[in-house]
Structures are given as C-alpha cells and as structure tokens.
Amino acid sequence: MTPKKSTQEYVLGIDSGGTKTAAAVADANDVLGQGENGPGNIATTPPADLIKHLQKAVEKALHQAKLPATTKFKYIAVGMAGIDDEKNQRKAEQTVSTALRKWKTSRTTLAVLNDIHVVRRSGTDYPYGIALIAGTGSHGLGINPQGEVARVSGVEYLLGDEGSGYEMGVKALRAAIRSADGRIRKTHLEEAVLEYYTVDSVRELIPVVYKNPGRNKALIAELAKVVEDVAADHNDWRAKQIIQEGLDELVLDVATLVKRLKLKNLPFDIVVAGGIFKMKRLPFLLRFKRNVKRIAPKATVVMPKRAPVWGAVRLAQDQLRKSDGAQ
C-alpha cells in the first residue's frame, strides 16, 4: 500500500449550492473522499447554518478519505451560490474562512468563487471558455485567454433569469390564464397547469401561486417539465413557442459572451448544466448546439458527467500542480 503524502499536499473542493453543500478531499491526482450536508447559498442561507453545513460536509469527506479530522489543506476552492455582488463576495469569503479555520494554515490558499466557476471547470480542461446554467434560474459566464471575465443574466427572477425553468413556468401560467380568458387561442397549457396545481379554474391559481413566494419559485420552475410534455404530447403551439423563446435567450447569452470576450475564432468549451438542457422528449440540447455552432464554429458544447464539486477539486488541483511544477 502506497503511503499517503504529507498533509500539506491535500486539497479541498466545495460546491456550496441552494439545495446542498458538497465537499471533496483530494491529492494532486485523485479524489479520496466526499461528503454532503445542507444548503449553502450565501444570499439565502443564514450564516450560522452555512458554517455548520460547510463543516459537516468537510468532516464527512475527511472521514470517507480516512484522513485525520485535523488535516490541513494547501489549496481550497469553494464555488458558492449567491455570490452576485461585492457585498456577498466579502460575506462569503468571511463566512467560509470562519467555517474552515481549523483546516487552514498561514500558507493555505483559499479561493471563494461564484459557483458557475466550478461548473465550468467540472466539464473542461481549457483555462478559458463559457459556462451556462439553465435550471431554476439561469446564469452565464465567460473567460478569455487574457483572463478577462464577463457575465450575463444571473440576477434572480425579477430582474432576469431568461431561459430558465422559472421563466418558462411563468409563461406557462400566463398562457393558461390568457387561454381561459379568450385573449389567445386555446392552448393545452391551460388544462395542464390546472392539473399541476390540482385546481378547477385559473382564478383558483391566485391563492396557490401567491401564498408562499419563496417556495413557489421552485414550483413554478418545475412547470418547465409540464411545458415540455405539452409540446411533445400535443404539438401545442404556445408550449413550443415558450421552449423556443428559452432556447433563443440561452443562445443570445452565448453570442453576447463570445462577442464581449472575442472568442469567435478560438477553440473552447461551452459547459452547460441545469434541467433545461436535460430535456429528453425534445431535442433541446441538439438545437442549442446547432445554433451556437453558427456563433462560435470552433466551440464544443459539453455537459459534465460529474457533479460540480469535481470542478472545485480540479481548480484546487490546478494550483497544487502549478506549485509542484515551480519547485
């Protein structure tokens, strides 16, 4: 059995998201252990809970790796949901530093980033390129060879999130109401939305939809699956329109990032994640690939096979290998 390396040669990767916090312990080449705990969105998770979830996830990862609970890490990379402005960036850095204090030394390098960075690294070895998330919300990020960074969307559901499940869900709700009123021609979304919420009329949607706005964001986003089913089962005109509008918005995100970062003629990966890209009954991903090929002919669309926490680990491993090579 090969003896384990010095503790200073271990790295820690964390994906701290809206539903769970995942941690992975690794050396320069391999992931040795993983652990999960509760949510870790800096904008919505109370600091005390976030600290607890971070610590528990790391403890579980160390236990699975059969490493001491006091193991120190040389590099730590954390991708965290909710880092959308300087205020939350500072808050995230302070909270993470407090949570991980016992696993750091004065020589530990800690990087706390918006979680889209770890999504991008989980699917590519390129140091530059684009990542695009389209799930409950939507968010795009690009990096060019000069290290310049640009972002699109990712400003939550009232200000943006175009192409997201939430936006598709809102459009489905509005289509159902307009269909019932007679303001548009009939759409099968009317019947499907009523069935989804188990109500008998569109007027009964009012107390259901407005009762709990926080929880209803996720419920409304899940209507994207209803839109997909209605489009596939009934060839419904409005359902197909909603899906096409979402596709157009995501392609626009890519086009904007390519233009701003001058990526058009470069080879790079577009790493995509989120439930919208996983639509199975309609060729959503295939259509997306065809559209972006016209924008960036040398780009490759990649859907990561591993969870985002692997991207965090790889970011930390990148730094470890650089430091080893410099020695």
matplotlib code that plots the C-alpha trace (Angstrom):
import matplotlib.pyplot as plt

x = [0.0, 1.4, 1.9, -0.2, 1.5, 2.2, -1.0, 0.3, -0.3, -4.0, -6.6, -10.3, -13.0, -16.5, -19.7, -22.0, -25.4, -29.0, -30.0, -26.8, -23.2, -20.8, -17.1, -14.4, -10.9, -8.1, -4.4, -2.9, -4.5, -7.4, -10.5, -10.1, -13.4, -16.6, -19.3, -22.6, -24.7, -27.4, -27.7, -25.0, -26.3, -24.7, -27.7, -30.4, -28.7, -28.3, -24.6, -24.7, -26.4, -24.0, -21.0, -22.4, -23.2, -19.7, -18.0, -20.2, -19.6, -15.8, -15.9, -17.7, -15.3, -12.3, -13.9, -14.5, -10.9, -9.7, -7.7, -7.3, -10.1, -7.4, -5.9, -4.6, -5.1, -2.7, -5.4, -9.1, -11.5, -15.1, -17.9, -20.8, -24.3, -25.5, -22.1, -23.5, -22.1, -19.1, -21.1, -21.9, -18.4, -17.0, -19.6, -18.9, -15.1, -15.5, -18.1, -16.0, -12.8, -14.5, -16.1, -12.8, -10.4, -9.3, -8.3, -6.2, -2.6, -0.9, 0.2, -3.2, -4.6, -8.4, -10.4, -14.2, -16.0, -19.4, -20.5, -20.6, -16.7, -16.7, -19.5, -17.2, -14.1, -16.1, -16.5, -13.4, -9.6, -9.5, -8.4, -10.9, -14.4, -18.0, -20.3, -24.1, -26.5, -30.2, -32.2, -34.5, -32.6, -30.1, -26.6, -23.7, -20.0, -17.1, -13.4, -11.0, -7.3, -6.3, -8.2, -11.0, -14.3, -17.9, -21.2, -24.8, -28.1, -27.9, -29.7, -32.6, -36.1, -37.4, -34.5, -33.5, -33.2, -34.2, -34.2, -34.6, -37.2, -38.8, -39.3, -40.8, -43.1, -44.3, -45.0, -47.0, -49.1, -49.8, -50.6, -53.1, -54.9, -54.9, -56.3, -59.1, -59.9, -60.0, -57.2, -55.3, -56.3, -56.7, -53.6, -53.3, -51.2, -54.5, -55.6, -52.1, -51.4, -54.8, -53.9, -50.4, -51.8, -54.9, -57.4, -60.5, -60.2, -57.5, -58.9, -58.1, -54.4, -54.3, -54.1, -51.9, -49.3, -49.1, -49.2, -45.5, -43.4, -40.1, -41.3, -43.3, -40.2, -39.1, -42.6, -43.1, -39.7, -40.9, -43.6, -40.9, -41.4, -45.1, -44.3, -42.1, -44.7, -47.5, -45.2, -44.3, -47.7, -49.9, -47.6, -49.0, -48.3, -47.7, -45.7, -43.4, -43.1, -42.1, -39.4, -38.1, -38.0, -36.0, -33.6, -33.2, -32.4, -29.6, -28.2, -28.2, -26.2, -23.5, -23.5, -23.1, -20.2, -18.5, -18.7, -17.6, -14.6, -13.6, -13.9, -15.5, -12.5, -11.0, -11.4, -13.1, -15.8, -19.2, -20.1, -23.8, -25.7, -29.2, -32.5, -33.4, -30.5, -31.6, -35.0, -35.3, -38.6, -37.5, -34.0, -33.3, -29.6, -29.1, -30.9, -28.8, -25.6, -26.6, -27.4, -24.1, -22.1, -23.0, -21.8, -18.6, -17.7, -14.7, -16.6, -17.7, -20.8, -20.1, -22.5, -20.3, -20.6, -19.6, -21.1, -19.9, -17.8, -15.4, -14.9, -14.0, -11.5, -9.9, -9.5, -7.6, -5.6, -4.6, -3.0, -1.3, 0.2, 1.4, 3.2, 4.7, 6.0, 7.5, 9.5]
y = [0.0, 3.4, 5.7, 8.8, 12.1, 15.0, 16.7, 19.9, 18.2, 17.7, 20.0, 20.6, 21.4, 22.6, 23.2, 25.2, 25.4, 26.3, 22.7, 21.1, 21.6, 19.0, 18.7, 16.5, 15.9, 15.1, 14.9, 16.1, 13.4, 11.6, 12.4, 10.5, 11.2, 13.1, 14.4, 16.4, 18.5, 21.2, 24.2, 26.9, 29.8, 32.9, 35.1, 32.8, 30.5, 32.0, 32.4, 30.0, 27.3, 27.8, 27.4, 24.2, 22.8, 23.6, 22.0, 18.9, 18.3, 18.6, 16.3, 13.6, 13.9, 13.5, 10.5, 8.8, 9.6, 8.1, 11.2, 12.9, 15.3, 18.0, 17.6, 20.9, 21.8, 23.5, 24.8, 25.2, 26.1, 26.9, 27.5, 29.2, 30.1, 33.7, 35.5, 38.1, 41.3, 42.7, 42.6, 38.9, 38.2, 39.7, 38.0, 34.6, 34.9, 35.8, 33.0, 30.4, 31.4, 31.2, 27.8, 26.2, 27.8, 24.6, 23.1, 26.1, 27.2, 30.5, 29.0, 27.8, 29.5, 29.9, 30.8, 31.6, 32.0, 32.1, 28.5, 28.9, 28.8, 25.2, 24.2, 25.4, 23.5, 20.3, 20.0, 21.3, 21.5, 24.8, 27.7, 29.9, 29.4, 29.7, 28.1, 28.4, 27.2, 26.9, 25.3, 27.0, 30.2, 31.0, 32.4, 32.6, 33.3, 33.6, 33.9, 34.7, 33.7, 37.1, 36.3, 38.8, 37.7, 38.6, 37.5, 37.5, 37.1, 35.5, 38.5, 36.4, 36.0, 39.6, 41.1, 38.3, 34.5, 34.4, 30.9, 29.4, 26.9, 29.7, 31.9, 29.1, 28.3, 31.9, 31.9, 28.7, 30.2, 33.4, 31.3, 29.3, 32.4, 34.1, 30.9, 30.7, 34.4, 34.0, 36.6, 34.0, 30.9, 27.8, 26.0, 22.7, 24.5, 25.7, 22.2, 21.1, 24.0, 23.4, 19.7, 20.6, 22.7, 20.5, 23.3, 23.6, 27.1, 29.7, 32.0, 29.4, 29.8, 33.2, 32.0, 29.0, 30.9, 33.9, 32.0, 31.3, 33.2, 31.6, 28.0, 28.8, 29.9, 26.2, 25.0, 27.4, 26.4, 22.7, 23.8, 23.7, 19.9, 20.4, 22.7, 20.1, 17.4, 19.5, 20.4, 16.7, 15.2, 17.7, 19.6, 22.6, 26.0, 28.0, 25.3, 25.1, 28.9, 29.0, 26.4, 28.2, 31.5, 29.9, 28.4, 31.8, 33.5, 31.0, 31.2, 35.0, 34.6, 32.7, 35.2, 38.1, 36.4, 35.4, 39.0, 40.7, 38.3, 38.0, 34.2, 33.6, 32.2, 30.3, 26.6, 26.4, 24.5, 25.7, 23.9, 23.6, 22.5, 22.5, 20.8, 22.8, 21.3, 17.8, 17.9, 14.4, 14.5, 17.4, 17.8, 20.9, 20.4, 19.3, 22.5, 24.6, 23.0, 23.8, 27.4, 28.1, 26.5, 29.4, 31.8, 30.1, 27.4, 26.0, 25.7, 22.4, 22.1, 19.9, 18.6, 17.5, 13.9, 14.6, 16.9, 20.5, 19.6, 17.9, 21.3, 22.8, 20.0, 20.4, 24.2, 23.4, 20.6, 23.0, 25.2, 22.3, 21.1, 24.6, 24.9, 21.4, 22.4, 25.6, 23.8]
z = [0.0, -1.0, 2.0, 2.0, 1.2, 3.5, 4.7, 3.1, -0.3, 0.1, -1.4, -0.7, -3.2, -2.2, -4.1, -1.9, -3.6, -3.0, -2.0, -0.7, 0.2, -1.3, -0.2, -1.7, -0.4, -2.9, -3.6, -6.9, -8.9, -7.1, -5.1, -1.8, -0.1, -0.4, 2.0, 1.8, 4.1, 3.9, 1.6, 1.2, -0.8, 0.7, -0.2, 1.4, 4.0, 7.5, 8.3, 11.3, 9.2, 6.3, 8.6, 10.1, 6.6, 5.4, 8.4, 8.4, 4.7, 5.1, 8.2, 6.2, 3.3, 5.6, 7.3, 4.0, 2.9, 6.2, 6.9, 10.4, 11.3, 11.7, 8.2, 6.8, 3.1, 0.9, -1.5, -1.0, -3.8, -3.0, -5.5, -3.8, -5.0, -4.4, -4.9, -7.3, -6.0, -4.0, -0.7, -1.0, -2.2, 1.0, 3.2, 1.5, 2.0, 5.7, 6.3, 4.5, 6.2, 9.6, 8.8, 7.5, 10.0, 11.6, 8.2, 7.2, 7.9, 7.2, 3.9, 2.8, -0.4, -0.2, -3.3, -2.9, -6.3, -7.7, -8.2, -12.0, -12.0, -10.6, -13.1, -15.9, -14.6, -14.0, -17.7, -19.4, -19.2, -21.1, -18.9, -20.8, -22.3, -21.3, -18.7, -18.9, -16.2, -17.0, -14.2, -11.7, -12.7, -15.4, -15.4, -17.9, -17.5, -19.9, -19.6, -22.5, -22.8, -21.4, -18.2, -18.8, -17.3, -18.5, -17.1, -18.3, -16.5, -13.1, -11.5, -10.0, -11.2, -11.0, -13.0, -15.4, -15.4, -19.1, -20.5, -17.0, -15.8, -13.7, -16.7, -18.7, -15.8, -15.6, -19.3, -18.9, -16.1, -18.1, -21.2, -19.1, -17.9, -21.3, -22.9, -20.3, -20.7, -24.5, -25.1, -27.0, -28.9, -26.8, -25.6, -23.8, -21.2, -19.7, -18.8, -17.8, -15.4, -13.6, -13.3, -12.0, -9.2, -8.7, -9.1, -11.2, -12.6, -13.4, -10.7, -8.1, -9.0, -7.3, -3.6, -4.6, -6.5, -4.2, -0.9, -0.5, -3.0, -1.8, -2.2, -5.3, -7.2, -7.3, -8.0, -10.9, -12.3, -12.3, -14.8, -17.4, -17.5, -18.0, -20.9, -22.4, -22.0, -23.6, -26.5, -27.0, -26.5, -28.2, -30.5, -28.7, -30.3, -27.2, -25.4, -28.4, -28.5, -24.9, -25.4, -28.5, -26.6, -23.8, -26.4, -28.1, -24.8, -24.0, -27.4, -27.0, -23.7, -25.6, -28.5, -26.1, -24.2, -27.4, -28.7, -25.5, -25.0, -28.7, -28.6, -32.0, -33.8, -30.9, -29.9, -26.4, -24.5, -23.6, -20.4, -19.8, -16.7, -15.4, -16.0, -19.1, -21.0, -19.9, -21.7, -23.2, -25.1, -27.4, -28.9, -26.9, -26.4, -30.0, -31.2, -28.8, -30.2, -33.8, -33.0, -31.1, -33.9, -36.1, -33.4, -32.4, -35.1, -33.1, -29.8, -28.3, -26.1, -23.1, -20.4, -17.5, -16.4, -12.9, -10.2, -9.8, -6.7, -9.1, -10.7, -7.3, -6.7, -10.1, -9.5, -6.3, -8.0, -10.8, -8.2, -6.5, -9.7, -10.5, -7.2, -7.5, -11.0, -9.7, -7.1]

ax = plt.figure().add_subplot(projection="3d")
ax.plot(x, y, z, "-o")
ax.set_aspect("equal")
plt.show()
